[in-house]
Amino acid sequence: MSSLKSLQKSLEEASSNSAHSFTAEDVMEILGRNLPDWSEIEPLVPHDHPYGRITLFENEVFEVMIGCWDEGNWCDAHDHGPSVGAVYAYLGEIEHTSYALNEGVLEATERCCLSKEDLLPLGLGMIHSLTNTRSTEPFVGLHIYSPPTSNVRVFHIATGDIYHVTNDQGAWVPTDPKNIKHIERKAFRFRNLSVEETLNN
């Protein structure tokens, strides 16, 4: 394991030396080489509802955050705007669902379980949700995005509304009008899983 200081230094070096956009695989490789030790992460873990999130570092190229889903916590289906990224799982298990939006239909396409030490790429345009229904302990992940997340959309499965949210809003349907930039009303209909579930037993 590495340290938060080493991770930040590596990201700053990559930022200054880069003349191109990063892919999810690039971000995953940087994170994999510079994983901070759990002893540094644990004291920073935020325990909030519907999930905890705290930004550790941000510049023009990268954003680093800790996400924590306590038992029963969740986030709504959302994308990451123009960003790609990666997440490393430090603790717990969580149900991860991927979606595809085509011609006004939001379809759940894959469901899997993320567990401790998994490293997941977050590709461009990815729409996903996470729910901690499988573990009594929190699911804690370290997330890196490039560029920092912006213009995020949150999908309200029950109503078909798409919320365009401010940069400080988490990945849940906002209740405070100041966190809503725009709402597309009844913009999609939801379709259940179209592929066999791949949840680990």
Buried (B, 14 or more C-beta within 10 A) or exposed (E): EBBBEBBBEBBBEBBEEEEEEBBBEBBBBBBEEBBBEBEBBEEBBEEEEBBBBEEBBBBEBBBBBBBBBBEEBBBBBBBBBBBBBBBBBBBBBBBBBBBBBEEEEBBBBBBBBBBBEBBBBBBBEBBBBBBBEBBEEBBBBBBBBBBBBBBBBBBBBEBBBBBBBBEEBBBBBBEEEEBBBEBEEEBBEBBEBEEEEEEEE
